């Protein structure tokens, strides 16, 4: 199999895992708009981005189909939306209403800029940068709130694994075990996603911090 075919295949497997965990994360006891509910939505959107990438790598990119640029943009845009949901979830879980508005406003600006950059030119680095900022903020806030019970050790582990796996893209290597670079990335993300799901179980299921935890 070619590296592109392996990338598509591992994307499909990763997408199935993420969709399964997203289904488990959605619970009828969660309030819509709560950090826990938004985290489940984040997983669902991440799975959608992964599935779009699988379709592009499997059907459009190999034959240089005219729809390849549109599919690539759709994948990047969905990843950027997922990065914004990560930021929103973290802000609602840990920040005051004022800081939440500030962070969400900044996140919307970054989201718009990321979409524009990828509309005029394919730029994975812009998507990775916006996601990386959200990941690092979530890592810091979860780690600093471990003692008071608001943070999650599982979430911290998942974020560290996600950052480590994503950094493989920028090494310029060929991956391991014959999977190719992106196939290796997708396999490396599988345990990271599991830890992220487990970490999300600690998030507040209500919109208000003063409501039932």
C-alpha positions in Angstrom: 0.0 0.0 0.0 1.1 3.5 -0.7 1.7 6.0 2.1 -1.5 7.9 1.0 -3.5 4.7 1.1 -2.2 3.9 4.6 -3.0 7.4 5.7 -6.6 7.0 4.5 -7.0 3.6 6.1 -5.7 4.7 9.5 -7.8 7.9 9.2 -10.9 5.7 8.9 -10.0 3.6 11.9 -9.2 6.8 14.0 -12.5 8.4 12.9 -14.5 5.3 14.0 -12.8 5.4 17.4 -13.5 9.1 17.8 -17.2 8.8 16.8 -17.6 5.8 19.2 -16.1 7.8 22.1 -18.2 10.9 21.1 -21.3 8.8 21.3 -20.3 7.6 24.8 -19.5 11.2 25.8 -23.0 12.5 25.0 -25.3 11.8 28.0 -28.9 12.9 28.6 -28.0 14.2 32.0 -25.7 16.8 30.5 -27.0 20.3 30.0 -26.6 21.6 26.5 -23.8 24.2 26.5 -22.1 22.7 29.5 -18.3 22.0 29.3 -19.1 18.2 29.3 -21.6 18.6 26.5 -19.2 20.8 24.5 -16.4 18.3 24.9 -18.6 15.6 23.5 -19.3 17.9 20.5 -15.6 18.6 20.2 -15.0 14.8 19.9 -17.8 14.6 17.3 -16.4 17.4 15.2 -12.9 16.0 15.5 -14.2 12.7 14.2 -15.9 14.5 11.3 -12.6 16.2 10.4 -10.8 12.8 10.5 -13.5 11.2 8.3 -13.2 14.0 5.8 -9.5 13.6 5.7 -10.0 9.8 5.0 -12.3 10.6 2.1 -9.9 13.1 0.6 -6.8 10.8 1.0 -8.7 7.8 -0.2 -10.6 9.1 -3.2 -9.7 12.7 -4.2 -6.0 13.2 -3.6 -4.7 10.0 -5.3 -6.2 11.0 -8.7 -5.8 14.7 -8.3 -9.6 15.1 -8.5 -10.8 18.7 -9.1 -12.6 18.5 -5.8 -9.4 17.8 -3.8 -8.8 21.5 -2.8 -12.4 21.8 -1.6 -12.2 18.6 0.4 -8.9 19.7 1.9 -10.3 23.0 2.9 -13.4 21.3 4.5 -11.0 19.1 6.5 -8.9 22.1 7.6 -12.0 24.1 8.4 -13.5 21.4 10.5 -10.2 20.9 12.4 -10.2 24.7 13.1 -13.8 24.5 14.4 -12.7 21.7 16.7 -9.8 23.8 18.0 -12.3 26.6 18.8 -14.6 24.2 20.7 -11.6 23.0 22.7 -10.9 26.6 23.7 -14.6 27.2 24.5 -14.8 24.1 26.7 -11.7 25.1 28.6 -12.9 28.6 29.2 -16.3 27.6 30.5 -14.8 25.0 32.8 -12.2 27.1 34.5 -12.7 30.9 33.8 -14.9 33.6 35.1 -17.7 35.0 32.7 -15.6 38.0 31.9 -12.5 36.0 30.9 -14.6 33.5 29.1 -16.0 36.3 26.9 -12.4 37.6 26.3 -11.0 34.2 25.4 -14.0 33.2 23.2 -13.8 36.5 21.4 -10.1 36.0 20.7 -10.8 32.4 19.7 -13.4 33.6 17.1 -10.9 36.0 15.6 -8.3 33.2 15.4 -10.9 30.9 13.9 -11.8 33.4 11.2 -8.2 34.1 10.4 -7.4 30.4 10.2 -10.3 29.8 7.8 -9.2 32.8 5.6 -5.6 31.6 5.4 -6.7 28.1 4.4 -9.2 29.5 1.9 -6.5 31.5 0.0 -3.7 28.9 0.5 -3.6 25.5 2.1 -1.7 26.0 5.4 -1.8 23.1 7.9 0.6 25.0 10.1 -2.1 27.7 10.8 -4.5 25.0 11.9 -1.9 23.3 14.0 -0.9 26.5 15.7 -4.5 27.4 16.7 -5.0 23.9 18.0 -1.7 23.9 19.8 -2.6 27.1 21.7 -5.9 25.7 22.8 -4.2 22.4 23.9 -1.5 24.2 25.9 -4.1 26.4 27.6 -6.2 23.4 28.5 -3.1 21.5 29.8 -2.0 24.4 32.0 -5.5 24.9 33.5 -6.2 21.2 34.0 -2.8 20.7 35.7 -3.2 23.7 37.9 -6.7 22.6 39.0 -5.9 19.0 39.8 -5.9 19.5 43.6 -9.3 21.2 43.7 -10.8 18.4 41.6 -11.7 20.6 38.7 -8.8 19.4 36.5 -8.2 16.0 35.1 -5.0 14.0 35.1 -6.3 11.9 32.2 -6.9 15.0 30.2 -3.4 16.2 30.9 -2.0 12.8 29.7 -4.2 12.9 26.6 -3.1 16.5 25.7 0.6 15.6 26.1 0.2 12.5 23.9 -1.8 14.6 21.3 0.9 17.2 21.1 3.7 14.6 20.9 1.8 12.7 18.2 1.0 15.9 16.2 4.7 17.0 16.3 5.5 14.0 14.1 4.1 15.9 11.1 6.8 18.5 11.3 9.8 16.1 11.7 9.9 15.3 8.0 10.4 11.6 8.8 8.9 8.6 7.2 7.0 7.2 10.2 7.4 3.7 11.7 6.4 0.1 11.0 5.8 0.9 7.3 2.8 3.1 8.1 4.2 6.3 6.5 4.3 9.6 8.3 0.6 10.3 8.5 -0.3 6.7 9.1 2.0 6.8 12.1 0.5 10.0 13.3 -3.0 8.6 13.2 -2.0 5.4 15.1 -0.2 7.6 17.7 -3.3 9.7 18.2 -5.5 6.6 19.0 -4.3 6.2 22.7 -4.3 10.0 23.0 -8.0 10.2 22.0 -8.9 7.6 24.6 -7.2 9.6 27.4 -8.9 12.7 26.2 -12.3 11.0 26.3 -11.6 9.7 29.9 -10.5 13.2 30.9 -13.7 14.7 29.5 -15.7 12.6 32.0 -14.4 15.0 34.7 -15.8 18.1 33.0 -18.8 19.9 34.6 -22.1 18.7 33.2 -23.9 21.9 34.0 -23.7 25.4 32.4 -23.3 27.1 35.7 -20.4 26.5 38.0 -22.6 26.9 41.0 -25.0 24.2 39.8 -24.9 20.5 40.4 -21.4 19.1 39.6 
